Amino acid sequence: MSNDKILDTLENQFGNWWQHNFVAPKMTSKLYPYTALFSPIQINGVKVKNRIVMGPMGNINMAEETGRPNQMMISYLAERAKGGTGLITTGLIPISHGIDSTVTELGKLSYFPRIDRTRTVMSGWRELAQSVHAYDSKIFIQLTAGLGRVGNPQCLLTQLKLPVSASWNPNFYIPQIPCKRLSDCKLNKLIKRFGQASADAKACGLDGVYLHGHEGYLLEQLTNPAFNRRKLSKYANYQTFGIKTVQEIRKRVGPKYPIMYRIDLSLALNATYKDKLTKIKSLKKFKNERTIAQTLDYMKNLVAAGVDMFDVDLGCYDNWWLPHPPSSMPSGCFLDISKIVKDYFAKHKVVSNMGLPVPVVAVGKLGYPDFAEQALRDNMCDMIMLARPLLADAEWANKAYRGDTKNIRPCIGCHEACIKEFVEGGHPQCAVNPRTAFEDVFSQEMPKAEKQKRIAVVGAGPAGITAAKTLLLRGHIVDLYEASTSLGGTLIPASVPQIKYELKNYVEYLTNQVKTLQKNKNFTLYLHTPANITNLKQGKYDVIITATGSNIIKPKIEGIENKNVVTVTQALNNPKLLKDKKHIVIIGGGDSGCETAYYLKYEYGIDVDIIEMTGAVMSQSCTANRGHIMHYLQKAGVKIHNLSTVTKILNNGVEIDKNISPTVPDPYNTWQPLLPENINNPLAPKVKQKMQKQTINADLVIIAIGTKPNNQLYNDLVTQNVAPEIYNVGDSITPGKVWPATKSAYRRARTI
């Protein structure tokens, strides 16, 4: 297969990947001991103890506003070093303040860490390097030329400055805002700054620099003809800026200091959007993307200039599910891409300036030890980059080394806490690991309770199990009640679709955790035992924690009680309901509605219509997760009726009021993100109203408009004063997400 053909092949397979060569890996230990994962590797003048690289996960809003790394950031990265990771990489560190206005806030403050401000930031970097080195790990600083067209365009309002780019390009978030072409003079300054930042990094004890040249950020904009359409400029050649940057860094740091480069083998915009690329106004200019052959040639020239290693993937912001593969994407999605680079380097005898092989780091949902080990043994790559898996479990490497894979807490690919949270103004965290980015607040060693208490936890979903485990570690006596016959709560039906395999792995992890708890004499599991006022009173508990989850909301629609109406949970729990169904209507275009539509279409071949009252579906989901689902729903022919309301449910379908105005937003738009709710876009086109009544025939109607807290038991317990302390956690407070469930349960349990 030709290199260019593989892009079309992968794009076609990423929708129904389980029907192709992709598998849904599990936390097994069949290949233990992991001799490939835990072999050292030489990168220029630095030897790394194993093949595990922590990917650049955020550190946005994790430093002081001056840019100095603070204790939160230091503890966050050092925890992964302590967990056995061989090479740590930081998140983005811009060197373009004053040139790219999107990276600087008012008052010359920044939500990014900085190494270019003054010497006052250097003590933070020195402490970070020393903290990582204490655990025999290495650390590279990721330097970026800036954000360019993918930066926050609020700088136009707050600083009266346009965003910038390699050429005049539309802004990603608000395409109506143009991004100004940078002058050659400013590009010269950026190159000098790269050199200075690298020299400063070396002086601070950091082990290497890592250039962020992928995903459509400013360095990529300057080195890809899709974005760089300069004519009369010494940087008109798309390779020039990158090569001169590497040469400047090499001059400043000497021959033995490692330089790593993050690159996409292709933006894959043509493969993603095909003919639509010339029709979508904000993408029209980008058709002439760097080909795979051009990228390989560029990589060879970068090595000649001084690059020592690469990590490689696909995509950019405009098809964001590729560089940030969500839960619905397959594991190992880019192994074929890293293999292309390895084979090219071998064929063309590409070696570093020190005469060493150039390691190729594989990325893309590789957080399963057997899976990662096999990729190395098959010579698909030289190192394994884990980003979100190391947020989910900082001890991933140590657990893998000792074969304790069943106790590795798996990433669920939700992007809720790690990506979406900092997009909306927070800092990276993790949905399944409540300590992530709070290592400076919560010690790894659980503090023992001053007084042992007898505690009932009601509900064995993620919140209940997290609370029970935390309480037991603190020395309490814990009874865990679960009304059903299984552990996991609403995650059980949610993990039924093939695209939710990582959620299923998390349910297995939770089940294994409870099995471990059962070995403790202070723990009792009451499975298939509903908790009520009577048995909780009889237990004479000091503390009761309710983690009773949430219930599906049933809207007040005529016909809602018809026999052809079921909830999304019922549909997922009972496949018999789907038998012989040809056409299904889903009321509700949130995450559960759209993911269920995906399941019905791709696994059962059922035609699906989604009815959504608002202008956008999956509006609360991370852009990457939303984009992948939307793109492949459209490819499969699933019909989305946005700005539509169900007025009546019939025995053979539904009646709806639908806005058919041409101003209604395209529900399949994956090339432009939904802005956070607190951001007003004054340039957004106004939506007009032109309502039309329609009837949609269907064999079954599924209700998926959201959930409400199931907190009746909690309220009754409080009213009747059943225990001295009564607390509510998880979905019974904030329904719908794993993240707030585990976070509230963990924090509450640590205080009892």
N, C-alpha and C positions, 0 to 999 in steps of 0.2 A: 504494500500500500504506500502511495506517495505521501510525503510529509504534509502537503496541503490537503490531501483527501482525508487525512485522519481527523481534521477539524470538523468536517461535515459528518463523518462517522460518529465521532464522540457527541456532537450536538444532537444527532438523531437518537443516540442511545441514552443520553442523560435523562430522558423522560421516563422510559420503562426499562431502566438499567438492569433489573433483576431478570429480564428475559434475554440478556446478552451475557457477556463474560464477567460481569461484576457480581460480587457476592456481598452478603451482609455478615461481616465478621463478628465474632464473639470474643469475650475475654477468656480464651482458653490458653493452655500452656503445653500444647502438643509438641512444639519445637524447642522446649526448654531442655538444656540451658541455651541462652541466646548468645551464641558465640560471635555472631556477626555484629549484633547491636552493641555488644560490650567489648569490642576490639578498639584500640586507640587509632588515631589518624593524625598525620602530620599536615598542618596547614601553614605553609611557609615556615616561619621561625617558631611556631607554636604547636605543641602536641596536645590534642584533646583526648581525654581518657576514654570516651565512648562515642558512638555515632548518633547520639540524641541531641538535637538542637531545639532550644525553646524559641518558637517563632515570635515575631514582634507583636506583642499583644498590648497595645494601648500605651499605658502610663500617661495618657491624657488626664489632666486635672489631678495628677498624683505627685506633682512637684509644687514647690512654692511658686507664687505668681511671678517672682523674679526669674524663675527657671531653674533654681537650685534644687537638685533631688533632695527630698525630705525623707523622714523615717518611714512613711507609708510606702514610698517607691522602693526604698532600699530593702525593707523587710519583704516586700512582695517578690522582688527578683531573687534575693538571697534565699528565700524559702524554696525556690525551684532548684537552686544550686545545692542546697542542703538535701533536697529530695533525690539527688544523684544525676541530674542533667549535666551532660558534658560541656555544652556550649550554650550560654545565655545570650540572647540578643535583646536590646531595648526596643521600645517603640520609636516612633518618629521623633527626630530631633532636628528641627528646621535650622538652616544656616542663612535664611533669606529674610530675616526681619529688616524692615525698612525698604525692601524690594517687593516682596509678596505681602500685601496688606492683609491677606486672609489669615496669616499665622500670628498676627499681633493684635492684642486687644487695646482698648483705650488706656492711656497712662503708660504705654509701652510695656504692659504686662502680657502674659501669655498663658494659655492653658496647656502648652507644651513645655516639657523640660528644655533647658537651654545649656549650651556649652560655649556660646559665642558672645554672651553679654558682657561680663567682667570677670575678674579673678575671684569675685565673691562666690561664684557658682562652683568653683573647682573643688572646694573641700567636700561638697556633696558627691561629686563624681569619684573622688579618691576614696571616700568611705564606701561607696557602692562597690567599686572594684575590689577593695580589700575584703568586704563582706562576702563577695562571691568567691574570691580566691581562698578564703578560709575553708571552703568545702572542696577544694581541688577542682573547681570548675573555671572555665574561661568566660569572658564577656566581651562582646562586640557592641559598639554603639552604632545605631542606625541613623545615618545622616540623610536628610532630604533637602533637595533644592527648594522645596515648598510644595504648595498644593495647586497653585495655578487655577485652572478652570474648575477643579473639583473642590475648591475652597469655599468657605462661607461668604456669600456675596453681601452680607450685612456691612462689610467694610465700606460699601457705597453710601450707606446711610450714616454710619458712625464716624467715618473718616473722610467722606467725600472722595474716595479713591476707588477706581475700578479694580476688579481682580485682574490678574495678569496671565499670560500664556506665551507659548512660542510664537504663535500667530494670533490674529484676531479670531477668537473662538467663542462659542456660546458657553455661558456658565452652566454647569451641570444641574444645580438646584433650581435656578430660575433662568431658563435659556434666553429670555428676553434681555438679560443683562449681558453685554459683551465683555470679553476679557481682552485687555490691551496687550499688544505685542511688546515684548521686552526688547530694549535696545541692546546692541552688541556690547556697549559699555557696561551695562548692568550684568550681562552674562559673564563678562570678564571678571566682574566683582564676585559673582557667585563662585566661580572656579577658584579664585584666591581664598574665598571664605571656606570652601571645602578643604583646601590645603591647611589653613590655619586650624580649623576645627579638628582635623585629623591629628595634627601635631599636638594640639592641646589634649586630645584623647589619649595619645601615647604618653604624654607627660603625666596624666592623671592615673596611669597604671592600667587603663583599659587595654584589652589584648588585641583589638583589631577594629577596623571600621567596616561598616555594612551600608552600601549605597542603595537607596530605595529607588529603583529604576523601573518599577512596574505599576500596573493598576491605573494608569492614566494620570499619575501625579506629575508635578512639573518636570522632573528629570525625564520621565517618559515622554511628556509633551515635546520636549526639546530633541528627543532621540527617536521619534517615530513620525514618518511622513504623513500619518493620519492627522496629526496636530501641527507639525512643523512644516508649513508651506512657504517658508521664507524664500525669497528669490535673490535679492541683492544683500547678501550677508555672509560673513565667513562661517556662520553657523547654519547656512542653508543645507549643507550636507548633514543628514540626520545623525551621522556617527560622530561628528566633530566635537560637540559639547561633551558627550560622555567620555570620549577618549582623552580630551584635554583635561577633564576633571581628574581622571585616574592618573594621568601623567603628573599633574600637580601634586596630588596626594602622595604618590610614590616618591617624588622629589623631596617632600617635606618629612616623610616618616622613615625613609631609608629602605633598603632592599628586603629586609626580613620581616617587616610588619605586615600582617595579613590584611588583604582587602577583599571583601565579599560583595557580591552584586546581586540584587534581587531583580529578576526580569521575567516578563511573560514572553513565551515563545511566539504568541500572537495575541492581539486584542480579541480576535475571533468575532469581530463585529459583523463581518460578511457572512460567516458561518451561522451566526445567531439570527440575523435579521434578513439576510439574503436580499430579495428585491425591495423589501420595505426600507432598506438602508437609504435608498435614493428618494424615498417618499416622506421620510420623517424629517421635519425641518431642522431639528436640533442635531441630527446625525449626518445630514447630507454631505458635510465637508469631510467626513472621516472615512470615506470609502477606501482611500488609498493607504490602507494600514500596512505596517511592516510585515512582509511575508515571512514564513518560517526560514526560508533560505537566507533572506536578508538578516534575520535575527541571528542565525548561526554564524554568518560572516561577521556581524557586529561583535558577537561574543568572542570569536577568535581574535579580533583586533583589540578587544578590551583586555584579553589575556596578555597580548603582546605589550600593551601599555602598562600592565601591572596587576591585573585582577588575579586572585588566587583561587576563588571558588564562587559558585553560583547556586542560588535556589531558583527554581523555574516553575511557572504555572501558566495559566491562560486568563484572558479577560481583563476588564476594567470596570469603572463605575457604571458604565452604560449597559453592562450585562453583569451586574454585581454578584450574582450567584456563582459566577465562575471563580473569581479570586477569593470569595468568601463562601465556599460550598456549605449550604445549610443542611439541616437534618434530612431533607428529601433527596439530596445528592448522594451518589455512591461513594463508598470508601475507596481510596486509591485512584480517584478520578484522574489524576495527572501523572500516574506512573509511566504511561506510554510517552508522555512529554519529556520526562527526565531521561528516559531511555534513548530518545532521539538525540538528545544532547550528548549523552555518554558515547553513543556510537559515532557521532560526528567527531568528537574530540579524539577518539581512538583512531578513526580512519585518517584524520588529518594530523595525527601526532601532535596535538595541542598540549603543551606543558607550560607550567608557570615560569616566571623569570628565574626561579631557583631550580628549574629542571624537574619539578615535581608534577605528578598527575594533578589535574584540576578537579577537585571533588564537585560532584553534582548532588545537591540536596533535594530530595523529593518532598513535596507538600501535598496536602489534600486528604484529610480525614484518615490518618494513619495510626490512630491512637489505640491499636490493638497489638500487643507484643508479637503474637504469632504472625500476624499480617505484616507488620513492619520488618520482622526478621526475614520472612520469605522474600520481601522486596529486595533486601540487601543480598540474600543468597542467590537470587535470580539475576543479580547484577543490573537491576533496574535503576539503581542509584548508589550513592556512596554514603549518604547520611540521611537521617529521618528527621524532618522538622515537625514538632508537635507544638501547637499554640494553645487552642482551647482545651485539649486533653490535659495539659499541665496546669491550667486554671482549675479544671475539675478535680485533679489530684496531683498536688505538688510532689507526692512520693511515687509518681508513676515509674520512674527509672529504678528506684530502690526496690519497689515491689516486683517489677519485672525481673530484676537481677536475681532475686531469691525465689522466683517462680510463684509468687503470691498473686497471680493474676485475678483470681475471683474477688479479691478485695480492692482492685483498682476501681475507683469511682469513675464511671464512664461519662464522657461529655454527651449531651443529648442534642447538640446541634441547634439549639433554639435561638442563639444570638441575642437573647433578651437582656442579659446582664453584662455580657462582655462587649458587645458592639452597640446595640440600641441604647443602652444606658448612657454611654458617653456622647452619642450623637445628640441626645436630648439634654445634655448638660451635666451628667454625672461623671463617674470614672469607672473603668473596667472592673467587673465583679464576676461572679459565676452563679448560675441558677442552682447547681447541685452541690456547691461547696461554699457554705456561708462564711468561711474564713478568708476566702480569696480577697486580697487587697485590704484586709483588716488584720493581717498578721501582726501588725504593731499594736493592735488593740486586744485581740484574743490570742492567748498563748496556745501553742500546740498541745502542751500538757494540760489536760482538763483539771481545773482547780476542784479539790474535794469540798463537798458541802460541809458547813460547820455543824449541821445537825441532819442526821439521816431521817428522811420522811417517807411515808407510804403514799405512793402516787398512782393514780389511774390516768391512763392516756386513752382517749376514746377515738378510734379511727386509725387504721393502719395504711394510710396513704403516705406520700413523701413527708408530710408535716408530722404525722403521728410517729412514724418510724424514726425520723430525725430527733424528735423530742425524746422518745424512749431511750435511744442510744446515748444521747447526751446526758440525760438524767442518770442512767445506769453508770456511766463513766464517773459521774460525780459522787457515786456511792449511795444513791437512793434505792428504795425498793419500788419496783415498777410493775404494774399490771397493764398490759396492752389489750384493749378490746377491739374486735373487728366483727361487724355484723355479717359479712359475707364469708365465703369459704376460701378466699384468696387474699393475698397481700398486694397492695399497690393502689387501691382505691380507683379513682376515675382514670388513672394511667393505663389500666388494663384495657378498656375499650379503645382508648386513644392510641394504643400501640399496635392495634390490629393491622392497619395498612402496611404494605411493604416499605413505604417511604418513612415509616416511623420505627425502623429497626433499632435505632439508637435508644429510643424511649423504651423499647422492649428490653434492651440490654440493661437499662437502668432499673426496670422492675425486677429483673433477675438479681441485680446487685442488691437492691433493697431486701429481697427475699433471703439472700445469703447473709445479709447483716442480721436479720432476725434469727436465722438459724444459729448464728454465733452468739447472739444475746441469750438464746435458750440454754446455753451452757452455763450461764451465770445463775446461781441459786437465788439471787434477788430479783429475777425476772420471770414473769408468767405471761404466756400468750393465751388469750381467750378467743380462739377463732370460731367463727359462726356463732357469735354470742353478742346480740345487740345489748348495748349499755342503756340503762334507763334509771329513773329516779330510785327505784326499789333496790336494784342490785348495787348501785353506787353508794346508797345509804348503808347497806349491809356491809360494804367493804370498809367503812369507817376510815376513809382516806383523809390524809392531811391536805392533799392537793389533788384537784381534778383538772386535767387539760383536755379540752374538746378540740378535736381535729376532724370534724364531721363533714368537711367538704362542702359541696354546693349542689344545687338542683338546677335542671334545665328550666329556663323560663318558657312558659307557654303563653303566647300572645292571645289576646281576646279577638279572635277571628271567627266569623261564622263558619261552622264546619270543623272546628279544631278537634272535636271529639269523634270525628268520623273514623271508621275502622281502617281507612287507608292512610292514617296519619300516625307517625311514630317519631320519637325523639332521635337525635343523632346517636345517643348512647345505645338505645335499643337497636338501631340499625347495625351498629358496629359489634354489639354483643351477640346478635342473632343472625347469622348469614342466611338462615332459612327465609327471613323476611325479604331477601333480595332475589330469591329463586324465581326464574321466569319473568323477571321484570325487564321491560324494554325501555321505559322512560320514567325518570324520577325528577321531581322538583324539590329543591332544597330551599327552605325559607331561612335566609341569613347568610351573609357573605363574609363572616369573620373567619378566623383561622380554621375552626372545626368544620364549618360549612364547606370551605374551599378544599380543604384536605380530604374531606369525605367525598366530595365530587371527584377529586383526583383518583381516589380509591375505586369508586364505582365505575369510572370510565376506563381506567387503565387495567384494573384487575377483573372486572366483570363485563366490560364492553357495553355498559348501560349508558344511554343518552341522558344527559343531565342539563337542567336549567337551574341557575342560581338566581334568587330574587333578593336584592339588597336595597334597603331604603335610602342609603347615603350615596354619595358620588363615587366612592372607592371601596373595593373589597379588601379584606385583610388589612384594614387601616391601622391596626395596632401592632402589626408584625414588623420585624426588621426588614429593611429593603431587600436584602439578599434572599431571605426566606420567601417573601412575597413575590419577588421577581421570578424565581424558579417555578413556583406553582402557577403563577399567571401565564408565563410563557408557554408552558406545556399544556395548560388547560385550553388555551387558544389553539394550539397545534392539534389537540385532540377533538376540537369542535364543541367543547362545553360552552353553552350560551350563558352569558352573564347579563342580567337585567339590572343595571344600577339606576338609582333614583326611581325605584319602582316599589309599589306597596301591594301586598296581597289583600284583597278585599273580601274574598270568599273562597273557601275550600270546597270543591265539588267531589263527588264520588269518583270522578275520572279525571281530576286535574284541579287547576286553580284559576281564579279570575284575578287580574291585577290591573292597577292603574300605573301606567308607565309614561315617564317623560321621554318623548321622542324628539325633543328639540335637537337640532344639529350642534347646539352648544353644550350638550351633555358630555362630560369628560369620557375619554376612551377608557373603559374598565381594564383593558389589556395593556395599558401603558407601563412598560417595564424599563424604559430608558430615561425616566425622570422620576425622582423619589417624591413621596408625600412629605411635605414639610411638617415639622413638629407643630402641635396645636397652638403653641404660644407665638408662632412666627406668622406674621401677616404678609402675604404677597400682594402688594398693591398692583402688580402687573398681571395678576391672574385674570383670565377672561371671565366675564360675567355669564352665569348660567341662566338661561331663560326657561320658561315653563310652557310646555305644549303637551298636555296629558292625553293619553289614549287608553281606552279599556281594551284589554286583550285576554284571551282564554288560552291557557297552556294545558294540553292534555298530559296526563301522567298516571302511571300505575300505582305510585306511592309518593307521599309527601313527607319530607323529613324536616323536623323543626330543629334549627341550629342558630337561634338568635342570641345565645349567650346563657349565662348561669347567674344564679343569685345565691348568697350565703345560706347554708343550711345550719342556722344557729339556734334553732328552737330548743334543743337540749341544753345548750349553754344558758339561754335565758331562763329556762325552768330551774336549772340547778342554782343559779344565782338567786332567783325569787324564793326558793325554798331553803336557801342557806345550807346546802347539803355538805359542804366542806369549808374549812377556814379559808382556803385559797382556791379560787376557780378562775381558770384562764382559757381564752379562746385563741387558736392559732390556725394558720393555713388558709385554705379556701373558704372556711367558714367566716373569715374576716374579709379577704380580698380574693374572690374567685377567679379561676381561669389560667393561672400561670404556676409553674413549679417554683420559680424564683422567690416570690413573696411567701410561699408556703414554707420552704425550707429555712428562709431567713428569719421569719417570725418565730418558728418553732425552736431553732437553735438559740436565738437570743433570749427567748423566754426561759428555756431550760437551763441556760448558764446562770440565771439569776436566782434560781430556787434553792 
